[in-house]
């Protein structure tokens, strides 16, 4: 299974369990987070989902996760998550 297929599968499971609210909205509401804390949480969730998908698909292995590679992958994943968010939600939240 590719990482894209795993992410789609995880998204389907989340939508099936939680319904239409997004995973992040549900977690922020459950933990009562706003502002910077919510932003940090969104980064952590994006990294966790991406690393699970990459490891499960075999696209990276535990041996590949050196400290330098971890930070490089993390920066790429966070940038992709921010870009996707801005495309899906062009109006900033207040």
C-alpha positions as CSV (number, residue, x, y, z in Angstrom):
1,X,0.0,0.0,0.0
2,X,1.4,3.4,-0.9
3,X,1.5,6.3,1.6
4,X,-1.3,8.1,-0.3
5,X,-3.6,5.1,0.0
6,X,-2.9,4.8,3.7
7,X,-3.7,8.5,4.2
8,X,-6.9,8.2,2.3
9,X,-7.8,5.1,4.3
10,X,-7.1,6.9,7.6
11,X,-9.1,9.9,6.4
12,X,-12.1,7.6,5.6
13,X,-11.9,5.9,9.0
14,X,-11.8,9.3,10.8
15,X,-14.7,10.6,8.8
16,X,-16.6,7.4,9.4
17,X,-16.1,7.7,13.1
18,X,-16.4,11.4,13.6
19,X,-18.7,12.4,10.8
20,X,-18.3,15.7,8.9
21,X,-16.2,17.6,11.5
22,X,-12.5,17.4,10.7
23,X,-10.1,15.6,12.9
24,X,-8.4,18.8,14.0
25,X,-11.6,20.6,14.9
26,X,-12.7,17.6,17.0
27,X,-9.4,17.4,18.8
28,X,-9.2,21.1,19.4
29,X,-12.8,21.2,20.8
30,X,-12.2,18.1,23.0
31,X,-8.9,19.6,24.4
32,X,-10.3,23.2,24.5
33,X,-7.3,24.5,22.6
34,X,-7.0,27.8,20.7
35,X,-4.3,30.0,19.2
36,X,-0.7,28.8,19.3
37,X,-1.5,25.6,21.2
38,X,-4.0,24.6,18.5
39,X,-1.4,25.3,15.8
40,X,1.3,23.2,17.6
41,X,-1.3,20.4,18.0
42,X,-2.1,20.6,14.3
43,X,1.6,20.2,13.4
44,X,1.9,17.2,15.7
45,X,-1.1,15.5,14.3
46,X,0.1,16.2,10.7
47,X,3.5,14.7,11.5
48,X,2.0,11.7,13.2
49,X,-0.3,10.8,10.3
50,X,2.4,11.4,7.7
51,X,5.1,9.4,9.5
52,X,2.6,6.5,10.2
53,X,1.8,6.5,6.5
54,X,5.4,6.6,5.3
55,X,6.5,3.9,7.7
56,X,3.5,1.6,7.0
57,X,4.0,2.0,3.2
58,X,7.7,1.1,3.5
59,X,8.7,4.4,1.8
60,X,11.0,5.1,4.7
61,X,12.4,2.8,7.3
62,X,13.5,3.2,10.9
63,X,17.1,3.2,9.7
64,X,16.3,6.3,7.5
65,X,15.1,8.3,10.5
66,X,18.3,10.1,11.5
67,X,17.9,13.4,13.3
68,X,18.7,15.3,10.1
69,X,16.2,13.3,8.0
70,X,13.5,13.6,10.7
71,X,13.7,17.4,10.7
72,X,13.9,17.6,6.9
73,X,10.8,15.4,6.6
74,X,9.0,17.3,9.4
75,X,9.6,20.6,7.6
76,X,8.3,19.2,4.3
77,X,5.2,17.7,5.9
78,X,4.4,20.9,7.8
79,X,4.8,23.0,4.7
80,X,2.5,20.6,2.7
81,X,-0.1,20.7,5.5
82,X,0.0,24.5,5.6
83,X,-0.3,24.7,1.8
84,X,-3.2,22.3,1.7
85,X,-5.0,24.1,4.5
86,X,-4.6,27.5,2.7
87,X,-6.0,25.9,-0.5
88,X,-9.0,24.4,1.3
89,X,-9.7,27.4,3.5
90,X,-8.7,30.6,1.8
91,X,-10.4,32.7,4.4
92,X,-8.4,32.9,7.6
93,X,-10.2,31.9,10.8
94,X,-10.6,34.5,13.5
